[in-house]
Amino acid sequence: MVNFAGLEFIFGFLPIFLVIYYATPKKYRDTILLVGSLFFYAVGEPVYFLLFILLTGINYFLAGKVAGNKRGMLAAVLLDVAVLAVFKGLNFYTESILLPMGISFYLFKMISWQVDVYSGRIKEKKNFQTVMLYFSLFPQVISGPIMRYEEGNFTKRRRYTLWQFEEGLEYFVMGLGMKVLLADRLSILWRDLQMIGFESISTPLAWFGMIGYSLQLYFDFWGYSLMASGIMVMLGFDFIENFHHPYAARSISEFYRKWHMTLGRFFKDYVYIPMGGSRCSKGKVVFNLALVWLLTGIWHGNGLNFVIWGIVLGTLIIAEKLLYGEALAKMPVLGNLYVLFFIPISWVIFAITDLRQLMVYFGRLFPFLGMEGIAVNTQDIVKYSQTYGLLFAVGILLCIPAVFELIKKHRRNPVIALLLAAVFWYSVHFLISNQSNPFMYFSF
């Protein structure tokens, strides 16, 4: 039920909840939303549901001692960080311990809330029900976006209009199509390459698979974010943007300002800037960026490959800041080609946890390095390009800002409306005939 791209959610939980929510008088809707959110999380994560309630209660209690009290704020933040570190560590050493569903995302909300209460950014009196609602909002509790407390309109009158509900539904359908019709189908390509064995694929297929995985990851998480934010809009909240055409970026730094924007904003506002940000010596700037990207890599997974991934990206971003960033800004086409070359390569490091297999794949990408022998089937690219060519074409088109913005701008045009309706029912047909994969960021 917790999978937004699941039939139980689409035809069960969501419509039933929306009917109850809108049938309830406005002054009681937050209560209904809280009950529905707690039910949603309890069904999806019954083992760690009490942990979520306990952490919510502790954070609420500590927040009463945080305002203007730096020690109290640090104690609360360190507690949340320690809980996350313990579960991440246990998950690394034993497969029998699973990360509680969504723990990174609701703990990041708790950390941001504590810091914002301390700094005075959150000024109004906070009651326990409202705070618990903020932490537990069912569209966000699993994989974000990481909404700030003040973005939730908890003290303002929300907008409940047919126009806004329709807008939210359109975002939900767009995200559903990206997840089910693009990401899930592209995931078959990557699984095929793993089953064949990286040592047996040709260099063209290795590049094809790398691009396919890059598109798969993008449309999986962008699709989820659109669905989550679409539901929030249907509930009367503002739209929270989590992706803004990252593959049109002209530097790695810009790419990560446009990719998973709420996570990047969290690390910037609550880690990078408190350490001094860019307003310090060059050596300190390098240290700050290196630490942020090391933490980003560790947050994404327990394998050494995630650490390497974070180090590689951190190194590129540091190099941009100190060496060639200004030159890239003056040559936007070159900057975009630079992004389109290095980002897919970085996703290979992200995707392959076995370092030996990672080296094999890089040997296939760059055969001139002499790391691997000749592939078994050098014509394999023909078969896979015929199978996945159309998906690649659609995916690449949607990576172009003008194309998506055109669809978004004219989504009330009868032709676009019919297209979205077709996307929805084709997605449902695909879900009935094929089991949907969990969202890739559920594991974080």
C-alpha positions as CSV (number, residue, x, y, z in Angstrom):
1,M,0.0,0.0,0.0
2,V,2.9,2.4,0.6
3,N,4.0,2.1,-3.1
4,F,2.4,5.1,-4.9
5,A,2.7,3.2,-8.1
6,G,0.7,0.2,-6.7
7,L,-2.9,-0.7,-7.5
8,E,-3.8,-0.9,-3.7
9,F,-2.7,2.7,-3.3
10,I,-4.2,4.1,-6.6
11,F,-7.6,2.5,-6.3
12,G,-7.7,1.8,-2.6
13,F,-6.0,4.1,0.0
14,L,-5.8,7.3,-2.0
15,P,-9.4,7.7,-3.3
16,I,-10.9,6.5,0.0
17,F,-8.7,8.9,1.9
18,L,-9.5,11.8,-0.4
19,V,-13.3,11.2,-0.1
20,I,-13.0,11.2,3.7
21,Y,-10.7,14.2,3.7
22,Y,-13.0,16.4,1.6
23,A,-16.2,15.2,3.3
24,T,-14.7,16.5,6.6
25,P,-15.2,20.1,7.6
26,K,-12.1,22.2,6.9
27,K,-11.2,22.7,10.6
28,Y,-10.9,19.0,11.2
29,R,-9.0,18.1,8.0
30,D,-5.6,18.2,9.7
31,T,-6.8,15.7,12.2
32,I,-8.0,13.4,9.4
33,L,-4.7,13.9,7.5
34,L,-2.8,13.0,10.7
35,V,-4.8,9.8,11.3
36,G,-4.5,8.8,7.6
37,S,-0.7,9.5,7.6
38,L,-0.2,7.4,10.8
39,F,-2.3,4.6,9.4
40,F,-0.3,4.7,6.2
41,Y,3.0,4.5,8.0
42,A,1.8,1.9,10.5
43,V,0.6,-0.5,7.7
44,G,3.9,0.0,5.7
45,E,6.2,-0.2,8.7
46,P,4.5,-1.9,11.6
47,V,7.8,-3.0,13.2
48,Y,9.2,0.5,13.6
49,F,6.0,2.5,13.9
50,L,6.5,2.9,17.6
51,L,10.1,4.2,17.0
52,F,8.6,6.9,14.8
53,I,6.1,7.9,17.5
54,L,8.9,7.9,20.1
55,L,11.2,10.1,18.1
56,T,8.4,12.5,17.4
57,G,7.6,12.8,21.1
58,I,11.2,13.3,22.1
59,N,11.8,15.9,19.4
60,Y,8.7,17.8,20.4
61,F,9.7,17.7,24.1
62,L,13.3,18.9,23.3
63,A,12.1,21.7,21.0
64,G,10.5,23.3,24.1
65,K,14.0,23.7,25.4
66,V,15.7,24.6,22.1
67,A,14.5,28.1,21.3
68,G,17.5,30.4,21.7
69,N,19.4,27.5,23.5
70,K,22.3,26.3,21.4
71,R,23.2,23.4,23.7
72,G,19.6,22.2,23.6
73,M,19.5,22.4,19.9
74,L,22.8,20.5,19.5
75,A,21.6,17.8,21.9
76,A,18.4,17.3,19.9
77,V,20.2,17.3,16.5
78,L,22.9,14.9,17.8
79,L,20.2,12.5,19.1
80,D,18.5,12.4,15.6
81,V,21.9,12.0,13.9
82,A,22.9,9.2,16.3
83,V,19.7,7.3,15.7
84,L,20.2,7.4,11.9
85,A,23.9,6.5,12.3
86,V,23.0,3.5,14.5
87,F,20.5,2.1,12.0
88,K,22.8,2.8,9.0
89,G,25.7,1.0,10.9
90,L,23.6,-2.0,11.8
91,N,22.4,-2.3,8.3
92,F,26.0,-2.3,7.1
93,Y,27.1,-5.1,9.5
94,T,24.1,-7.5,9.3
95,E,21.4,-8.1,6.7
96,S,19.0,-9.0,9.4
97,I,18.5,-5.4,10.5
98,L,16.5,-3.4,8.0
99,L,16.4,0.4,7.9
100,P,13.1,1.7,9.2
101,M,11.1,2.9,6.2
102,G,11.7,6.6,5.5
103,I,13.9,7.1,8.6
104,S,16.3,9.4,6.7
105,F,13.6,11.6,5.5
106,Y,11.6,12.1,8.7
107,L,14.8,12.5,10.7
108,F,16.0,15.2,8.3
109,K,12.7,16.9,8.9
110,M,13.2,16.7,12.6
111,I,16.7,18.1,12.4
112,S,15.6,21.0,10.2
113,W,12.7,21.7,12.6
114,Q,14.9,21.8,15.6
115,V,17.4,24.2,14.0
116,D,14.6,26.4,12.7
117,V,13.0,26.6,16.1
118,Y,16.4,27.5,17.7
119,S,17.1,30.2,15.1
120,G,13.7,31.7,15.4
121,R,12.7,31.0,11.8
122,I,9.7,29.2,13.3
123,K,8.0,31.7,15.6
124,E,4.4,30.6,16.2
125,K,3.4,28.3,19.1
126,K,3.6,24.7,18.0
127,N,1.1,22.1,19.2
128,F,2.0,18.4,19.3
129,Q,-0.7,17.4,16.7
130,T,0.6,19.9,14.1
131,V,4.3,18.9,14.6
132,M,3.4,15.2,14.3
133,L,1.4,15.9,11.2
134,Y,4.5,17.7,9.7
135,F,6.7,14.7,10.4
136,S,4.3,12.1,9.3
137,L,2.6,13.5,6.1
138,F,2.0,10.3,4.1
139,P,3.0,11.7,0.7
140,Q,6.5,12.6,2.0
141,V,7.3,10.3,4.9
142,I,8.7,7.5,2.7
143,S,11.1,9.3,0.3
144,G,10.5,13.1,0.7
145,P,10.6,15.7,-0.7
146,I,12.0,17.2,2.5
147,M,9.5,20.0,3.1
148,R,10.4,22.7,5.6
149,Y,7.9,23.3,8.4
150,E,7.1,26.8,7.2
151,E,6.3,25.5,3.7
152,G,3.4,23.5,5.1
153,N,0.9,26.3,5.5
154,F,0.1,24.9,9.0
155,T,-0.9,28.3,10.4
156,K,-2.5,29.6,7.2
157,R,-5.7,28.7,5.4
158,R,-5.0,26.3,2.6
159,R,-6.5,26.5,-0.9
160,Y,-9.2,23.9,-1.6
161,T,-10.3,24.4,-5.2
162,L,-11.3,22.2,-8.0
163,W,-8.5,23.8,-10.1
164,Q,-5.9,22.9,-7.5
165,F,-7.1,19.4,-7.1
166,E,-7.0,18.9,-10.9
167,E,-3.5,20.3,-11.0
168,G,-2.3,17.9,-8.3
169,L,-3.9,15.0,-10.2
170,E,-2.1,16.0,-13.3
171,Y,1.2,16.0,-11.5
172,F,0.4,12.6,-10.0
173,V,-0.4,11.1,-13.5
174,M,2.8,12.5,-15.0
175,G,4.8,11.0,-12.2
176,L,3.0,7.7,-12.5
177,G,3.8,7.5,-16.2
178,M,7.5,8.3,-15.6
179,K,7.7,5.6,-13.0
180,V,5.7,2.8,-14.6
181,L,6.1,3.4,-18.3
182,L,9.7,4.6,-18.4
183,A,11.7,3.8,-15.2
184,D,10.3,0.3,-14.6
185,R,10.7,-0.7,-18.2
186,L,14.3,0.7,-18.4
187,S,15.1,-1.3,-15.2
188,I,14.8,-4.5,-17.3
189,L,17.7,-3.4,-19.4
190,W,20.0,-3.0,-16.4
191,R,18.9,-6.3,-15.0
192,D,19.6,-8.0,-18.3
193,L,23.2,-6.6,-18.3
194,Q,23.7,-7.9,-14.8
195,M,22.4,-11.4,-15.8
196,I,24.5,-11.5,-18.9
197,G,27.6,-10.5,-17.0
198,F,29.4,-7.2,-17.5
199,E,32.4,-9.1,-18.9
200,S,30.3,-10.4,-21.8
201,I,28.8,-7.1,-23.1
202,S,30.2,-5.0,-25.8
203,T,31.5,-1.4,-25.3
204,P,28.5,0.1,-27.2
205,L,26.1,-1.8,-25.0
206,A,28.0,-0.8,-21.9
207,W,27.5,2.9,-22.9
208,F,23.9,2.2,-23.8
209,G,23.3,0.5,-20.5
210,M,24.9,3.4,-18.6
211,I,22.6,5.9,-20.3
212,G,19.6,3.6,-19.7
213,Y,20.4,3.4,-15.9
214,S,20.8,7.2,-15.8
215,L,17.3,7.6,-17.3
216,Q,15.9,4.9,-15.1
217,L,17.1,6.5,-11.9
218,Y,16.0,10.0,-13.0
219,F,12.4,9.0,-14.0
220,D,12.0,6.7,-11.0
221,F,12.8,9.5,-8.5
222,W,11.4,12.4,-10.5
223,G,8.3,10.4,-11.0
224,Y,8.0,9.7,-7.3
225,S,8.6,13.3,-6.5
226,L,5.9,14.5,-8.9
227,M,3.4,11.9,-7.5
228,A,4.2,12.9,-3.9
229,S,4.0,16.7,-4.6
230,G,0.8,16.1,-6.7
231,I,-0.9,14.4,-3.7
232,M,0.2,17.3,-1.5
233,V,-1.4,19.8,-4.0
234,M,-4.6,17.7,-4.0
235,L,-4.6,18.1,-0.2
236,G,-4.4,21.9,-0.4
237,F,-0.6,22.4,0.0
238,D,1.8,24.2,-2.2
239,F,3.8,22.3,-4.8
240,I,7.3,21.3,-3.6
241,E,9.7,21.1,-6.6
242,N,12.4,18.4,-6.2
243,F,13.8,18.3,-9.7
244,H,14.3,21.0,-12.2
245,H,15.7,19.6,-15.5
246,P,19.1,18.6,-14.1
247,Y,20.3,17.1,-17.4
248,A,20.2,20.6,-18.9
249,A,22.7,21.8,-16.3
250,R,26.0,23.3,-17.4
251,S,28.2,22.2,-14.5
252,I,28.1,19.4,-11.9
253,S,27.4,22.0,-9.2
254,E,24.4,23.2,-11.1
255,F,23.3,19.6,-11.7
256,Y,23.0,19.0,-8.0
257,R,21.2,22.2,-7.4
258,K,18.6,20.9,-9.8
259,W,18.6,17.2,-8.7
260,H,16.9,16.1,-5.5
261,M,16.7,19.8,-4.6
262,T,15.3,19.4,-1.1
263,L,18.1,17.1,-0.1
264,G,20.7,19.4,-1.5
265,R,19.1,22.3,0.2
266,F,19.2,20.4,3.5
267,F,22.9,19.7,3.3
268,K,23.6,23.2,2.2
269,D,21.5,24.9,5.0
270,Y,22.2,22.6,7.9
271,V,25.7,21.3,7.2
272,Y,27.6,23.4,4.6
273,I,26.7,26.9,5.7
274,P,27.0,26.3,9.4
275,M,30.6,25.1,8.8
276,G,31.3,28.4,7.0
277,G,30.1,27.6,3.5
278,S,32.1,29.6,0.9
279,R,32.8,32.6,3.1
280,C,36.1,31.4,4.4
281,S,39.6,30.5,3.2
282,K,40.0,28.3,0.1
283,G,41.3,25.5,2.3
284,K,38.2,25.6,4.5
285,V,35.9,25.7,1.5
286,V,37.6,22.6,0.1
287,F,37.2,20.8,3.5
288,N,33.5,21.9,3.7
289,L,32.6,20.6,0.3
290,A,34.6,17.4,0.8
291,L,32.8,16.7,4.1
292,V,29.4,17.4,2.6
293,W,29.9,15.1,-0.3
294,L,31.4,12.4,1.8
295,L,28.3,12.5,4.0
296,T,26.1,12.5,0.9
297,G,27.8,9.4,-0.3
298,I,27.5,7.6,3.1
299,W,23.9,8.6,3.3
300,H,23.1,7.0,0.0
301,G,24.4,3.5,0.9
302,N,26.7,1.4,3.0
303,G,28.9,0.1,0.2
304,L,32.4,1.5,-0.5
305,N,31.1,2.4,-4.0
306,F,28.9,5.1,-2.4
307,V,31.9,6.6,-0.7
308,I,33.8,6.6,-4.0
309,W,30.7,8.2,-5.7
310,G,30.6,11.0,-3.2
311,I,34.4,11.6,-3.4
312,V,34.3,11.7,-7.2
313,L,31.5,14.2,-7.3
314,G,33.0,16.3,-4.4
315,T,36.3,16.4,-6.3
316,L,34.6,17.6,-9.5
317,I,32.6,20.3,-7.7
318,I,35.7,21.5,-5.8
319,A,37.6,21.6,-9.1
320,E,34.8,23.7,-10.7
321,K,34.8,26.1,-7.8
322,L,38.6,26.6,-7.7
323,L,39.7,26.0,-11.3
324,Y,37.4,25.9,-14.3
325,G,33.9,26.8,-13.1
326,E,34.0,30.3,-14.6
327,A,35.3,29.0,-17.9
328,L,32.4,26.5,-18.1
329,A,29.9,29.3,-17.4
330,K,31.2,31.2,-20.5
331,M,30.8,28.1,-22.7
332,P,27.3,26.7,-21.9
333,V,27.3,24.1,-24.6
334,L,30.6,22.7,-23.5
335,G,29.4,22.8,-19.9
336,N,26.3,20.7,-20.8
337,L,28.4,18.2,-22.7
338,Y,30.7,18.0,-19.6
339,V,27.7,17.2,-17.4
340,L,26.3,14.6,-19.9
341,F,29.6,12.8,-19.9
342,F,30.5,12.7,-16.2
343,I,27.1,12.3,-14.6
344,P,26.2,9.0,-16.3
345,I,29.7,7.7,-15.5
346,S,29.1,8.6,-11.9
347,W,25.8,6.7,-11.9
348,V,27.8,3.6,-12.8
349,I,29.7,3.9,-9.6
350,F,26.4,4.5,-7.7
351,A,24.8,1.4,-9.3
352,I,27.5,-1.3,-8.9
353,T,28.3,-2.1,-5.3
354,D,30.8,-4.9,-6.1
355,L,34.1,-3.1,-6.8
356,R,35.4,-5.9,-8.9
357,Q,32.3,-5.7,-11.2
358,L,32.6,-2.0,-11.2
359,M,36.1,-2.3,-12.6
360,V,34.9,-4.8,-15.2
361,Y,32.2,-2.3,-16.3
362,F,34.7,0.5,-16.6
363,G,36.9,-1.8,-18.7
364,R,33.9,-2.2,-21.0
365,L,33.3,1.5,-21.2
366,F,36.9,2.3,-21.9
367,P,38.4,-0.8,-23.6
368,F,41.6,1.1,-24.5
369,L,42.5,0.9,-20.9
370,G,43.2,-2.8,-21.6
371,M,41.4,-4.0,-18.4
372,E,39.2,-6.7,-20.0
373,G,39.1,-9.0,-23.0
374,I,36.9,-8.8,-26.1
375,A,33.1,-9.1,-25.4
376,V,31.4,-12.4,-26.4
377,N,28.8,-10.7,-28.6
378,T,29.9,-7.5,-30.3
379,Q,26.5,-7.1,-32.0
380,D,24.4,-7.1,-28.8
381,I,23.8,-3.4,-29.1
382,V,21.6,-3.9,-32.2
383,K,19.1,-6.1,-30.3
384,Y,18.9,-3.8,-27.3
385,S,18.7,-0.6,-29.2
386,Q,15.8,-2.0,-31.2
387,T,14.1,-3.0,-27.9
388,Y,14.7,0.2,-25.9
389,G,15.2,2.8,-28.6
390,L,11.7,4.3,-28.3
391,L,12.0,4.5,-24.5
392,F,15.3,6.2,-24.8
393,A,13.8,8.7,-27.3
394,V,10.9,9.6,-25.0
395,G,13.2,9.8,-22.0
396,I,15.7,12.1,-23.7
397,L,12.8,14.3,-25.0
398,L,11.5,14.7,-21.4
399,C,15.0,15.7,-20.3
400,I,14.7,18.8,-22.5
401,P,13.2,21.6,-20.4
402,A,11.2,23.1,-23.3
403,V,9.4,19.8,-24.0
404,F,8.3,19.2,-20.4
405,E,7.4,22.8,-19.9
406,L,5.3,22.8,-23.0
407,I,3.3,19.8,-21.7
408,K,3.0,21.4,-18.3
409,K,1.9,24.7,-19.8
410,H,-0.8,23.2,-22.0
411,R,-1.9,20.4,-19.7
412,R,-5.5,21.7,-19.8
413,N,-5.6,21.5,-23.6
414,P,-8.0,18.7,-24.6
415,V,-5.2,16.9,-26.6
416,I,-2.8,17.0,-23.6
417,A,-5.7,16.0,-21.2
418,L,-6.5,13.0,-23.4
419,L,-2.8,12.1,-23.5
420,L,-2.6,12.2,-19.7
421,A,-5.7,10.0,-19.5
422,A,-4.1,7.6,-21.9
423,V,-0.9,7.6,-19.8
424,F,-2.9,6.8,-16.7
425,W,-4.8,3.9,-18.1
426,Y,-1.8,2.5,-19.9
427,S,0.1,2.7,-16.6
428,V,-2.7,0.8,-14.9
429,H,-2.7,-1.8,-17.6
430,F,1.0,-2.2,-17.2
431,L,0.6,-2.5,-13.4
432,I,-2.0,-5.2,-13.8
433,S,0.1,-7.2,-16.2
434,N,3.5,-6.5,-14.6
435,Q,4.3,-6.0,-11.0
436,S,5.7,-2.5,-10.3
437,N,9.2,-2.2,-8.8
438,P,9.6,-0.4,-5.5
439,F,10.8,3.2,-5.8
440,M,14.7,3.1,-5.8
441,Y,14.9,5.7,-3.0
442,F,12.7,3.7,-0.6
443,S,16.0,2.1,0.7
444,F,17.3,5.4,2.0
